[in-house]
Amino acid sequence: MRDAWIHVGRLWTNGEPVLAVDAALRDAWQGLTNDEFGQIIGLDPQDTSIPVGAGRAVLVGGDGEVRDDSWVEVLAADGLVAIVQAAGPDYPDVLARALGYPDVDDQAGDTLNVSSGELAIFSAVFDGTGPYSVPLLPAQPGPVPPLHDPPSHEAGQGLRLSATYRAYKLKVRRYTELDQRNCFARWLLIPIELQD
């Protein structure tokens, strides 16, 4: 794993999955209006993507075993994107340990194409655009949050970030205990060009 991860944003989840999709396809997702969110409920836990318009979104975030209501932290390093949900008394430490955890046994997920060069990450409950959507904040590089803390004004927002590469392979690590007090789940978007 990389050691130069930079925190770029966070999203609040009430246990529902989060989507990562090419920002150009965002308006095709009708999670609330057409109850496309209901399609996700019926998916097998091993499914890692869902159709969105002419493409696909990958499911990244919302592991109820880690926490029901939770922040999902988004970090980037050398073209990779990590979405991490963590629980533990020393929040920055458990995030660092989650990012450093080997990915060799992670579940191989589907491919995410990002031909527009921009990635949209938001709760699957909402629509991609329109009155039932959430605003997407631009990526804001900064320090890892010192605490998990309760939801804030950012809780009802998504995230938009530049994609360095045009195709990513998803790797999923579901609920993982680090020790008796710390656990995490992690979704990695690994540029296909960088895969071994």
Secondary structure as UniProt FT lines:
FT   STRAND          6..13
FT   STRAND          18..22
FT   HELIX           23..28
FT   TURN            31..34
FT   HELIX           37..41
FT   TURN            45..46
FT   STRAND          49..52
FT   TURN            53..54
FT   STRAND          55..59
FT   TURN            64..66
FT   STRAND          70..77
FT   TURN            78..79
FT   STRAND          80..87
FT   HELIX           91..100
FT   TURN            104..105
FT   STRAND          107..113
FT   TURN            115..116
FT   STRAND          118..123
FT   TURN            124..125
FT   TURN            131..132
FT   STRAND          136..138
FT   HELIX           153..156
FT   STRAND          158..162
FT   STRAND          167..177
FT   STRAND          183..191
FT   HELIX           192..194
//
